[in-house]
Amino acid sequence: MKTTNISIWFGLASMLVASFCPKASAASAVERLFFKEGKVWTVQAGKTALLEKEVDLPNNITVYTNGTFQVGGHVPRAFAEGQVLDADGMLISPNGRIDTVVDHLILATNKTVSAVNGEASTVNGDIQLGKDTWITADRVLLGGEHGWMRVIEGQMFTPDGNTIPAGDTITLQHGKIIVQKEGTQIVIGNGRSIMMNEGTKVFGDGKVVSRDGQLSQLTEGQIITVQGVVKLR
């Protein structure tokens, strides 16, 4: 089996945490942080406050008062206006885009994408995750404790092969209903609808029916986050 030549993926992976662990014991009490008008704000126990000193989050993420955040030994990245970073390392942009800030591999629509410190590149061949796990070019996960299984759109993995819980979004931006599902953003036109992976149904007129049957109407700029794809086993 041949590997795709993505040396940066393997070289930087060792600088990150050993696994994706949203509930690490060292987790900060900060629930999320957001960047607005050049400043970083925290949300903790429902209260918003200006970030006055750097804060550490799980998965080796540090957020600084100057509007940047750093993952492991990577170069710090700047927040964009309106972005929200939650304590699990998921970064939500005002357009509804949601990504994890840790290095990862995602099975996006019709392609496999490697993301290293926020920079994405397409993987065209087999890639190794950890010591004995591989994702092949035809999207089969081999080795490790998994044995083998076919992966599905939207699944995400850390460089060492752990699954990252996926998240999707539903938003109304400039009059358009946009969902992010399985790593891809989709515009839902009038008269159309889409079912999210966890059972929520979204309509092109902005109506949203949750999986328990509750009806709501999106407002301009609102972003709803829902569970994405789940681990096969």
N, C-alpha and C positions, 0 to 999 in steps of 0.2 A: 504494500500500500504506500502510495506517495503522498506527501503532504504538500499543501499549497505554501508557497514561499512567502510567509508573513512573519518575518523575523521579529518585527516590532511587537507583534501580538505576544510571542513567547517571552521576549526580553523584558517587557514591562509587567507581565503578569506576576512575576515574582515580587514586585514591589507592593502588590495589593494584599488585602486580607486573604486568608486561606479559603474562606467561603462567604457566600452572601448570607448574612444573618441579621434580619431586621429586628430581632428581639435580643440583641446582644446585651449582656449585663451592664456594659459600660455606656449604654445608651443615655444620651442627654434627655432631660425632661422637656426640652424644646420639641414641640409637635411638628412645627414647620417654620420655614423662614421665607420671606418674600422681599423682592427688590423693587423699590418705588422711589422715583425722583432722586436717584443717586444715593439712596440709603438702604441698609439692610434692616429689616424688622423681624422680630420673632413673635410667634404665637405660642403661648404656654398657658395651659389651664383656661383657655378661652380669652386670655388677655394679650393685647398687642403692645410691644415695647421695642424701642430702638436697640439694636445690637450694640453693646458698649465694649465688648471684648470678644475675641475669637471663641468659637464654640465647636466642640467635637461631636460628631454624629457617629452612629454605627457604620461599619464597612470602611473605616479609615478615612472618613470624610471630615474636613475641617472647613468651616466658614469664617471668613475674615470681615472685619468692619469696613474695609475699603471696597466692598462690593464684589469680592472674588471668593471662590471656593476651590479646594484642592482635594484630590483623591489620591491617597498613597503618596508615592514619590513623584507624581506627575507635576508638570508646570501648572500653576493655578489658572483657573478659567474665570472670566468675568460673567456675572449675571447680566442678562438682558432685561430691559424695563418690563416689569410686570410678571417676571418669572417667579414661580413658587417651588421651593425645594422642601419635600417632606422628610421626616426623620428616617424613612426607609431608603432614602437616596433617589426617589423618583422626582424628576424635574418636569414641571408643567408650565408650558408657555401660554401666552394669552390667546394664541390661535387654536388651543386645544391639543397641541402636540405634547405627548408624554413620553419621556425616556428615562432610563436609569442612568445615573452619572458614572457608575462603575463600569470598568471594561467588560464587554459582553459580546456574545454572538447571538444574533436574532434571526429567526426564520421568517423573513418578510415575504410578501407576495412574490412568488416566482423567483426569489433570489435569497441567498444567505449573506448576511451583512456582519462584518466585524467592526466593532466600535472601540477605539482606543482613545481615551481622554477626549471623548466627544467627536473624534474624527472617524467617519465611517468609510469603509471600503468593501467592495463586493468580493466574496470568496467564490472562486470558480472550481475548486477541487476539494479534496478531503482535508480536514483540519483536525488536529489532535487537541483534546481537552484533558488536561491532567496527564497522569502517567499511562493510563491504559484505556482511555475512552476516545472514540473518534466519531465525527459526523462526516458521513461520506457525501460525495457530490450529489447523489440521488436521495439525500436526506434520510439516511438510516443511521441511528445511534448504535454504535457497537462497543462491546467491552464493558469493563467495570462491573458494577453490581446490576446493571441493566440487562445484561445478556445482549439482546438487540431489540430494537423497536423502531418503528417509523415515527419521526417527529412531525409536528403539524405547524401550520402557519401561526406565527405569533409567539411561539415558544422562545425563551431566552435562557442562555447558559453563561456562567462565569468561565474564565479561562481554565479553571480546574474541573469543570464539568458539572457544577452544581446548578440546579434550576433556579431561576429568578422569577418570583411571582409576577405575572404580567398584569398590566393595567390598561384599560381603554378609556376613552373620553367621548363625551357628547357635548357639543357647544353650538351656540348661535353667534356667528361673527359676520358683521356687516350684512345682515339679512339672510345669510346662508346657514343652513343646518349642516354641520360638519361632524363626522364621527371618526375617531381613530380606532381601527379594529385590526388586529393581527399585524400591527406595525405599519399600517397604511392608512392615510387619511382619505376619506370618501365624502363627497358632497351629496346630500340627499335632496333631490329635487321635489317640487310640489307633486303630490299624487303618488309619491314613492315612499317606501318604508324599508327599514332594515332591522333584523334581529341581532342584538349583541350576544356574545358568547354566553353570558350568564343569564340570559332570558329577558332582558329589557328590550322593548320595541320602540324604535324611534321613527317618527313620521316627518315628512318633508315640510309640514306646516308648523313644526316646532313642538308638537305634542309628544310626550314621552310617557310610556306605560311601563312601570317597573314590573319585575317578575312576580310581585305579589299583587299586581292589579291596580296600583295607585297611579292616577293620572296627574300629570303636571304639564305646565307650559313653559318652554324655555324663554328667557328674557335675553336681550342683547348683551353679549359679553359673558353670560353665565357658562360655567364649565362644570359638567357632572362627570365624576369618575366612577367607573364600574370595573368589576373584576374581568380580567382578560382570559385567555386560554389557561387551562389548568394542566398540571403534570399528568401524563398518561398513566404513570404508575410510580 
